[in-house]
Amino acid sequence: MLENFIKTVVANKAVYYLDDDESFAMCSSQLFYIQETNMAIPLALFWSDREKAKESQTDDWADARLMSFTLEEFIEICFELQVETMAIGIEFNGDLSGGEEQIPVDIVKALVEEAERTQTRLTFKGSITSLEQVKELIDQMEVEI
């Protein structure tokens, strides 16, 4: 599932999410916990294509707006989620089944590898200015984990 998500996001240079005016569609992780408190960390949900995200607009997220980030924006968001001790859920169904949980820095690493493999050009406009800076941040965060 992760490989398909990464390939699709890099090819389309977009990732989709549901925005409920407060944050992304979220749930509690089933895999990742804060060791000191034994509490599940939050899981921010993302999809590789618009239709998959739209299918998840049910129940608690029925009124959420379907939004997208560019690939470059998503990379920056992943770093922010990593710093905030959050995980990423990919391709979940509206009933929270069928998805996969990932560490944000692992997602970024896979996105960078796929972008380089496919020679996809990345143009950053936010706080990150280059692919080299992304790689440096990955190295820093992997040391901290």
Kinemage of the C-alpha trace (Angstrom):
@kinemage 1
@onewidth
@group {chain A} dominant
@subgroup {mainchain}
@vectorlist {calphas} color= white
{ca met a 1} P 0.000 0.000 0.000
{ca leu a 2} L 2.793 2.452 0.906
{ca glu a 3} L 4.598 1.891 -2.389
{ca asn a 4} L 1.454 2.621 -4.417
{ca phe a 5} L 0.684 5.703 -2.288
{ca ile a 6} L 4.217 7.063 -2.800
{ca lys a 7} L 4.265 6.412 -6.553
{ca thr a 8} L 0.838 8.004 -7.053
{ca val a 9} L 1.592 11.071 -4.919
{ca val a 10} L 4.905 11.690 -6.721
{ca ala a 11} L 3.399 11.100 -10.180
{ca asn a 12} L 0.467 13.450 -9.520
{ca lys a 13} L 2.483 15.817 -7.280
{ca ala a 14} L -0.551 15.996 -4.987
{ca val a 15} L -1.964 14.437 -1.845
{ca tyr a 16} L -5.544 14.742 -0.583
{ca tyr a 17} L -7.004 15.273 2.865
{ca leu a 18} L -10.277 16.124 4.547
{ca asp a 19} L -10.419 19.457 6.388
{ca asp a 20} L -13.024 19.874 9.130
{ca asp a 21} L -12.118 23.533 9.902
{ca glu a 22} L -10.056 22.468 12.912
{ca ser a 23} L -7.530 20.115 11.350
{ca phe a 24} L -7.096 17.145 9.072
{ca ala a 25} L -9.364 14.150 9.398
{ca met a 26} L -7.769 12.328 12.312
{ca cys a 27} L -8.080 9.303 14.526
{ca ser a 28} L -5.965 7.616 17.172
{ca ser a 29} L -3.118 5.388 16.110
{ca gln a 30} L -3.466 1.663 16.677
{ca leu a 31} L 0.304 1.144 16.346
{ca phe a 32} L 2.104 4.136 17.814
{ca tyr a 33} L 2.027 5.211 21.454
{ca ile a 34} L 3.785 7.756 23.636
{ca gln a 35} L 5.954 5.541 25.775
{ca glu a 36} L 5.738 7.602 28.973
{ca thr a 37} L 1.929 7.797 28.992
{ca asn a 38} L 1.000 4.732 26.934
{ca met a 39} L -1.444 6.953 25.030
{ca ala a 40} L -2.007 6.537 21.307
{ca ile a 41} L -0.610 9.339 19.190
{ca pro a 42} L -2.863 11.172 16.713
{ca leu a 43} L -3.013 9.893 13.161
{ca ala a 44} L -3.524 12.487 10.391
{ca leu a 45} L -5.189 10.896 7.356
{ca phe a 46} L -4.164 11.405 3.720
{ca trp a 47} L -5.069 9.854 0.370
{ca ser a 48} L -3.232 9.486 -2.917
{ca asp a 49} L -6.211 10.335 -5.062
{ca arg a 50} L -9.270 12.530 -4.895
{ca glu a 51} L -11.800 9.713 -5.301
{ca lys a 52} L -10.392 7.673 -2.411
{ca ala a 53} L -10.546 10.733 -0.175
{ca lys a 54} L -14.081 11.549 -1.343
{ca glu a 55} L -15.232 8.011 -0.505
{ca ser a 56} L -14.092 8.643 3.078
{ca gln a 57} L -16.332 11.686 3.522
{ca thr a 58} L -18.708 9.772 5.769
{ca asp a 59} L -19.831 9.837 9.392
{ca asp a 60} L -17.654 12.292 11.349
{ca trp a 61} L -16.119 13.640 8.142
{ca ala a 62} L -19.305 13.973 6.062
{ca asp a 63} L -19.134 17.777 6.195
{ca ala a 64} L -15.346 17.996 5.838
{ca arg a 65} L -13.978 19.746 2.770
{ca leu a 66} L -11.890 17.725 0.345
{ca met a 67} L -8.582 19.566 -0.036
{ca ser a 68} L -5.144 18.914 -1.495
{ca phe a 69} L -1.514 19.753 -0.903
{ca thr a 70} L 1.196 19.821 -3.523
{ca leu a 71} L 3.890 17.198 -3.101
{ca glu a 72} L 6.248 19.854 -1.773
{ca glu a 73} L 3.686 21.162 0.738
{ca phe a 74} L 3.010 17.612 1.899
{ca ile a 75} L 6.714 17.044 2.550
{ca glu a 76} L 6.741 20.136 4.774
{ca ile a 77} L 3.558 18.984 6.550
{ca cys a 78} L 5.160 15.590 7.211
{ca phe a 79} L 8.073 17.257 8.974
{ca glu a 80} L 5.645 19.318 11.075
{ca leu a 81} L 3.692 16.186 12.021
{ca gln a 82} L 6.927 14.426 12.977
{ca val a 83} L 7.872 17.297 15.290
{ca glu a 84} L 4.372 17.278 16.821
{ca thr a 85} L 4.649 13.512 17.527
{ca met a 86} L 1.929 12.509 15.109
{ca ala a 87} L 1.712 9.645 12.640
{ca ile a 88} L 0.243 9.496 9.148
{ca gly a 89} L -2.567 7.261 8.022
{ca ile a 90} L -2.756 6.536 4.314
{ca glu a 91} L -5.665 5.336 2.208
{ca phe a 92} L -8.061 4.671 5.115
{ca asn a 93} L -11.726 4.040 4.342
{ca gly a 94} L -14.439 6.132 5.998
{ca asp a 95} L -14.905 3.418 8.639
{ca leu a 96} L -11.150 3.560 9.442
{ca ser a 97} L -10.456 0.205 7.815
{ca gly a 98} L -8.099 -0.695 5.013
{ca gly a 99} L -5.423 1.877 5.749
{ca glu a 100} L -1.824 1.826 6.823
{ca glu a 101} L -0.002 3.812 9.533
{ca gln a 102} L 3.397 5.375 8.917
{ca ile a 103} L 5.978 7.582 10.627
{ca pro a 104} L 6.070 10.972 8.808
{ca val a 105} L 9.837 11.024 8.240
{ca asp a 106} L 9.599 7.560 6.639
{ca ile a 107} L 6.987 8.923 4.225
{ca val a 108} L 9.272 11.838 3.330
{ca lys a 109} L 12.217 9.516 2.776
{ca ala a 110} L 10.154 7.335 0.421
{ca leu a 111} L 8.810 10.404 -1.431
{ca val a 112} L 12.337 11.747 -1.962
{ca glu a 113} L 13.591 8.372 -3.193
{ca glu a 114} L 10.699 8.097 -5.656
{ca ala a 115} L 11.108 11.695 -6.848
{ca glu a 116} L 14.798 11.065 -7.501
{ca arg a 117} L 14.128 7.703 -9.174
{ca thr a 118} L 11.565 9.273 -11.518
{ca gln a 119} L 13.513 12.532 -11.892
{ca thr a 120} L 10.495 14.467 -10.655
{ca arg a 121} L 11.379 18.100 -10.145
{ca leu a 122} L 10.512 19.516 -6.735
{ca thr a 123} L 10.049 23.257 -6.262
{ca phe a 124} L 9.721 24.357 -2.652
{ca lys a 125} L 8.096 27.677 -1.758
{ca gly a 126} L 7.789 27.469 2.024
{ca ser a 127} L 10.268 27.142 4.840
{ca ile a 128} L 12.070 24.366 2.966
{ca thr a 129} L 13.995 25.666 -0.026
{ca ser a 130} L 15.665 22.643 -1.620
{ca leu a 131} L 15.797 18.885 -1.900
{ca glu a 132} L 19.180 18.979 -0.167
{ca gln a 133} L 17.572 20.678 2.835
{ca val a 134} L 14.916 17.930 2.894
{ca lys a 135} L 17.644 15.271 2.977
{ca glu a 136} L 19.420 17.086 5.821
{ca leu a 137} L 16.177 17.239 7.817
{ca ile a 138} L 15.587 13.523 7.219
{ca asp a 139} L 19.065 12.754 8.549
{ca gln a 140} L 18.506 14.955 11.603
{ca met a 141} L 15.139 13.409 12.412
{ca glu a 142} L 16.356 9.846 11.951
{ca val a 143} L 19.057 10.514 14.531
{ca glu a 144} L 16.440 11.826 17.005
{ca ile a 145} L 14.117 8.822 16.697
